[in-house]
Amino acid sequence: MRLRSLFFAGARRLLGLVRPKLERLRAELRAFIAKHDHRARTPFAEAEARAWPTALELVAGAAQVFGDQLERAAAGGRGRRRAAHLP
């Protein structure tokens, strides 16, 4: 039983770390899609423009799409990132 409770605790922690990032990506993708409407007059924001490549990397299973939070936390927020265009 102890192993099961550790698994669920880890899963909850992982979900807590990833959910806000996925929600932000979802909002950026929605804005990107909305601005493709021929009536849209506002330019794309940088985050909206990079949302679709980030989503493709996530679906393709790329490692560290959102960066390695544990590594950055251990480095005091100065850890390396996977690619320059990713958040």
C-alpha positions in Angstrom: 0.0 0.0 0.0 2.9 2.4 0.7 4.2 2.2 -2.8 0.7 3.0 -4.2 0.4 6.1 -2.0 3.8 7.3 -3.1 2.8 6.8 -6.8 -0.3 8.8 -6.4 1.6 11.6 -4.5 4.1 11.7 -7.3 1.3 11.8 -9.9 -0.4 14.7 -8.1 2.8 16.6 -7.9 3.5 16.1 -11.6 0.0 17.1 -12.5 0.4 20.2 -10.3 3.5 21.2 -12.2 2.3 20.4 -15.7 -1.4 21.5 -15.6 -0.7 25.3 -15.4 1.7 25.1 -18.3 -0.8 23.1 -20.4 -3.5 25.6 -19.6 -1.3 28.5 -20.7 -0.4 26.6 -23.9 -4.1 26.0 -24.6 -4.9 29.7 -24.2 -2.0 30.7 -26.5 -3.1 28.2 -29.1 -6.7 29.5 -28.9 -5.4 33.0 -29.4 -3.2 31.9 -32.3 -6.2 30.2 -34.0 -8.5 33.2 -33.4 -6.1 35.5 -35.1 -6.1 33.4 -38.2 -9.7 34.7 -38.8 -9.7 37.1 -41.7 -11.4 39.7 -39.5 -8.7 39.7 -36.9 -6.7 42.9 -36.9 -4.3 42.4 -34.0 -0.8 41.0 -34.6 0.4 37.7 -33.1 2.1 38.0 -29.7 5.4 36.1 -29.4 3.9 33.5 -27.1 1.0 32.9 -29.6 3.4 32.5 -32.5 5.5 29.9 -30.7 2.5 28.0 -29.3 2.0 25.7 -32.3 5.6 24.4 -32.5 5.5 23.9 -28.7 2.3 21.9 -29.0 3.7 19.8 -31.8 6.8 19.0 -29.7 4.6 18.0 -26.8 2.5 15.7 -29.0 5.6 14.2 -30.6 6.9 13.3 -27.1 9.9 15.6 -27.1 11.7 15.6 -23.8 11.7 18.7 -21.5 9.2 20.7 -23.7 8.6 23.0 -20.7 12.2 22.8 -19.4 13.4 20.8 -16.4 11.8 22.5 -13.4 13.7 20.5 -10.9 17.0 21.3 -12.5 16.2 25.0 -12.7 14.9 25.0 -9.1 18.2 23.4 -7.9 20.2 26.0 -9.8 18.2 28.9 -8.3 16.2 29.4 -11.4 19.2 29.6 -13.7 19.0 26.1 -15.2 19.4 25.4 -18.9 16.4 25.3 -21.3 15.9 22.8 -24.1 15.6 25.3 -26.9 15.5 29.0 -27.2 12.0 29.2 -28.7 10.4 27.2 -25.9 8.9 28.8 -22.8 
